[in-house]
């Protein structure tokens, strides 16, 4: 059932997940392609990338948006490490970096076995401090999201950067275009989106025969993933960014908004957005406000859910 405020309720419980009485709030707009939202609780600030505009923006309620970093080397995915420092995937630099308060940019990973990455896209940090990141070619397909170049790798991999040895290992090698990723609350499962059905901002055409699904893996010893299954197919566009809440529900971007799935893959409902959604993150003062990065705008929705990672630290 679709209500008149912008939500599709499939399972009645979804009525309690989000504030379906109020339309999603458009917080700011005027961008080219928003991505990589991350919320800094200590500052009450949302950071997000605008890839084609080569910048990271910041937004605060009551203050609006402003530049946080320009140029950003065509940044995409962002997250925070255990010390609250910003970790970013750069399309332009084809690397993963850490930003320090003094302006220093520390390169964490920029190649595998002497070959440059394609364009690191999204990342997640596990409890042990390891950085897991995806490396599709979106940043090298054109000069829209990075710098056009030939791939030096034979495939589009998912990598793990070890926090102690600094070694980089391939954890998955059979994706078309690996994209967003997120752990289950106990980190025994890893969800990874495959957005192979589109070629990115430079070529948004849709190939129904290519992957447009989220896969689920068992995580073994915190280092490797096995037993891949198709968790869900996204039938409206492709999955890009994904988040898992503290109850194990998976929230995925799609062309018509945000889809919410149970841990068993049952669609509970949708937040309908009038723009293609690229990514999302939980934030706000209590961690229950959902920020949605959708093409040219950032939207927000009140929920009673909380990101699994945030909940572990409360």
C-alpha positions in Angstrom: 0.0 0.0 0.0 1.4 3.4 -1.0 0.3 6.3 1.3 0.0 9.9 0.3 3.2 11.0 2.2 5.7 9.0 0.2 5.9 5.5 1.7 5.0 2.0 0.5 4.0 -0.3 3.3 4.3 -4.0 2.4 4.5 -5.5 5.9 2.4 -3.7 8.5 5.4 -3.5 10.9 7.0 -1.0 8.5 4.5 1.5 9.8 6.5 1.5 13.1 9.9 1.7 11.4 9.5 5.2 9.9 7.4 8.3 10.4 5.0 7.6 7.6 2.8 10.5 8.6 5.4 13.0 7.3 6.9 13.2 3.8 10.7 12.7 3.5 12.3 16.1 4.2 14.5 17.6 1.5 17.4 19.0 3.5 19.4 20.6 0.7 19.7 20.4 -3.1 21.5 21.7 -6.2 24.2 19.0 -6.5 25.2 16.8 -9.4 25.4 13.3 -7.8 25.5 12.9 -4.1 27.2 9.9 -2.5 29.0 8.6 0.6 27.0 10.2 3.4 28.5 9.9 6.9 27.3 11.5 10.1 29.7 13.1 12.7 27.8 12.9 16.0 30.2 15.1 17.9 29.6 18.0 15.5 26.0 17.3 14.4 27.3 17.3 10.9 26.5 15.3 7.8 29.3 14.9 5.3 28.7 13.7 1.8 30.4 13.6 -1.6 29.2 15.3 -4.8 31.3 13.3 -7.2 31.1 15.2 -10.5 31.6 18.5 -8.6 34.7 17.0 -7.1 34.0 18.0 -3.5 32.8 16.8 -0.1 30.0 18.9 1.3 28.8 19.4 4.9 25.3 20.0 6.2 24.1 21.1 9.7 20.5 21.7 10.6 19.9 25.4 10.9 23.1 26.2 9.1 22.5 24.5 5.7 25.3 23.2 3.4 28.8 24.4 2.7 32.0 23.0 1.3 34.0 20.7 3.5 36.7 19.7 1.1 37.3 21.1 -2.5 38.7 19.5 -4.5 38.2 16.1 -3.0 39.9 14.0 -5.8 36.4 12.9 -6.9 35.6 11.3 -3.5 32.9 8.7 -3.2 32.4 6.6 -0.1 33.2 7.9 3.3 33.3 6.5 6.8 34.9 7.2 10.2 37.6 5.2 11.9 37.7 4.4 15.6 39.4 7.8 16.3 36.7 9.7 14.4 38.9 10.4 11.4 37.4 10.5 7.9 38.3 7.6 5.6 37.5 8.2 2.0 37.4 6.3 -1.3 38.9 8.5 -4.0 38.0 7.9 -7.7 40.5 10.5 -8.8 43.4 9.2 -6.8 42.2 5.6 -7.2 42.9 5.0 -3.6 41.7 4.9 0.0 42.9 7.7 2.3 42.6 9.0 5.8 42.1 12.7 6.5 43.8 14.2 9.5 42.7 17.4 11.3 45.9 19.3 10.1 44.9 18.7 6.5 47.3 15.8 5.9 46.0 13.1 3.6 47.4 9.7 4.5 47.3 7.1 1.8 46.1 3.8 3.2 45.9 1.8 -0.1 46.4 2.8 -3.7 47.4 -0.4 -5.5 47.4 -4.2 -5.4 50.5 -6.1 -6.3 51.9 -3.1 -8.0 48.8 -2.3 -10.1 46.6 0.7 -9.5 43.0 0.1 -8.2 40.2 0.9 -10.6 38.3 3.5 -8.4 37.6 2.5 -4.8 33.9 3.1 -4.3 32.6 2.3 -0.9 34.0 1.0 2.4 33.2 -0.4 5.8 35.4 -0.9 8.9 35.0 -4.0 10.9 35.4 -4.3 14.7 39.1 -5.3 14.3 39.8 -2.1 12.4 40.1 -3.8 9.0 38.9 -1.7 6.0 36.8 -3.6 3.5 36.2 -1.8 0.2 34.8 -2.3 -3.3 36.7 -1.4 -6.5 34.4 -1.1 -9.5 35.5 0.9 -12.6 33.1 3.9 -12.4 35.8 6.5 -11.8 37.9 5.5 -14.8 35.1 5.0 -17.4 34.9 8.7 -18.2 36.0 12.1 -16.9 32.6 12.6 -15.1 33.4 10.7 -11.9 37.2 10.7 -12.1 39.8 10.5 -14.8 39.2 8.2 -17.8 41.8 5.4 -17.9 42.3 1.8 -18.6 42.0 -0.7 -15.8 45.3 -2.2 -14.6 43.4 -5.1 -12.9 41.8 -8.1 -14.6 38.6 -7.9 -12.5 36.6 -5.7 -10.2 37.4 -6.9 -6.8 36.4 -6.5 -3.2 39.4 -6.0 -0.9 40.3 -6.2 2.8 43.0 -4.0 4.2 44.5 -5.5 7.4 44.9 -3.0 10.2 48.1 -4.5 11.6 50.1 -6.0 8.7 48.7 -3.4 6.2 48.4 -6.2 3.7 45.7 -6.1 1.1 43.8 -9.2 0.3 41.1 -10.0 -2.3 38.0 -11.3 -0.5 35.7 -11.5 -3.6 36.6 -11.8 -7.3 33.3 -12.7 -9.0 31.4 -9.4 -9.0 30.5 -7.4 -12.1 30.6 -4.0 -10.3 30.8 -4.4 -6.6 29.4 -1.3 -4.8 27.9 -0.7 -1.3 28.7 -3.1 1.5 27.6 -3.5 5.2 28.0 -6.0 8.0 25.2 -7.7 10.0 25.1 -6.6 13.7 27.2 -9.5 14.8 29.6 -9.2 11.8 28.9 -12.8 10.8 27.4 -11.7 7.6 28.6 -9.3 4.9 26.2 -7.8 2.4 27.6 -6.5 -0.9 25.7 -4.8 -3.7 26.4 -5.5 -7.3 25.4 -2.6 -9.6 26.6 -4.2 -12.8 23.4 -3.2 -14.6 24.5 0.4 -15.1 27.8 2.0 -16.1 27.5 5.1 -13.9 26.8 8.8 -14.4 28.4 8.8 -17.8 26.2 6.1 -19.1 23.0 5.6 -17.0 21.4 3.1 -19.4 20.1 -0.1 -17.7 21.1 -3.6 -18.7 18.5 -6.0 -17.2 20.7 -9.0 -17.9 23.5 -7.7 -15.7 23.5 -8.0 -11.9 21.3 -5.7 -9.9 21.2 -7.5 -6.6 22.7 -7.7 -3.1 24.7 -10.8 -2.1 25.1 -12.1 1.4 28.3 -13.9 2.6 29.3 -15.7 5.7 32.3 -14.1 7.4 34.9 -16.5 8.6 37.5 -15.6 11.3 36.9 -11.9 10.5 39.1 -12.2 7.4 37.4 -14.2 4.6 33.9 -14.5 3.1 32.3 -17.7 1.9 28.9 -19.2 1.0 27.6 -16.5 -1.3 23.8 -16.3 -1.8 21.6 -13.8 -3.6 20.0 -11.9 -0.7 17.6 -9.8 -2.9 17.2 -8.5 -6.4 16.5 -4.8 -6.7 13.9 -4.5 -9.4 13.9 -0.7 -9.5 17.3 0.3 -10.7 20.3 -1.1 -8.9 21.5 -1.3 -5.3 24.2 1.2 -4.6 24.8 2.1 -0.9 23.3 -0.1 1.8 23.0 0.0 5.6 22.1 -2.6 8.2 20.2 -1.6 11.3 20.6 -2.9 14.8 17.9 -5.5 14.3 19.6 -6.9 11.1 17.2 -5.2 8.6 18.9 -4.2 5.4 18.2 -0.8 3.9 19.1 -0.4 0.2 19.2 2.4 -2.2 17.2 2.0 -5.5 15.9 4.1 -8.3 12.6 4.8 -6.6 13.9 5.4 -3.1 15.0 3.2 -0.2 13.9 -0.4 0.2 13.8 -2.1 3.6 14.3 -5.8 3.9 14.2 -8.2 6.8 17.2 -10.4 7.6 15.6 -13.1 5.6 15.1 -10.9 2.5 11.4 -10.1 2.9 10.6 -6.6 1.6 8.9 -4.7 4.4 8.5 -1.3 2.8 9.9 1.6 0.8 10.7 5.2 1.3 9.7 6.7 -2.0 12.0 9.5 -3.2 11.5 11.6 -6.4 15.1 11.1 -7.4 17.4 8.1 -7.9 18.9 7.2 -4.5 22.6 6.5 -4.4 23.4 6.0 -0.7 22.1 6.4 2.8 23.2 6.6 6.4 21.7 6.8 9.9 22.5 9.8 12.1 21.0 12.7 14.0 21.2 13.2 17.8 19.9 9.8 18.6 21.2 7.9 15.5 17.7 7.2 14.3 17.4 9.8 11.5 17.9 8.4 8.0 19.9 10.6 5.6 19.3 9.8 2.0 21.7 10.8 -0.8 19.6 11.1 -3.9 21.0 12.4 -7.2 20.9 16.2 -6.7 19.5 16.3 -3.1 19.8 15.1 0.4 16.6 13.9 2.1 15.9 12.9 5.7 13.4 10.7 7.4 12.7 10.1 11.1 12.8 6.4 12.0 12.9 4.3 15.1 15.8 2.2 13.8 19.5 2.7 14.4 22.6 1.7 12.4 24.1 -1.5 13.7 27.5 0.0 14.1 26.3 3.0 16.0 24.2 0.9 18.3 27.2 -1.2 19.3 29.0 1.9 20.6 26.1 3.3 22.7 
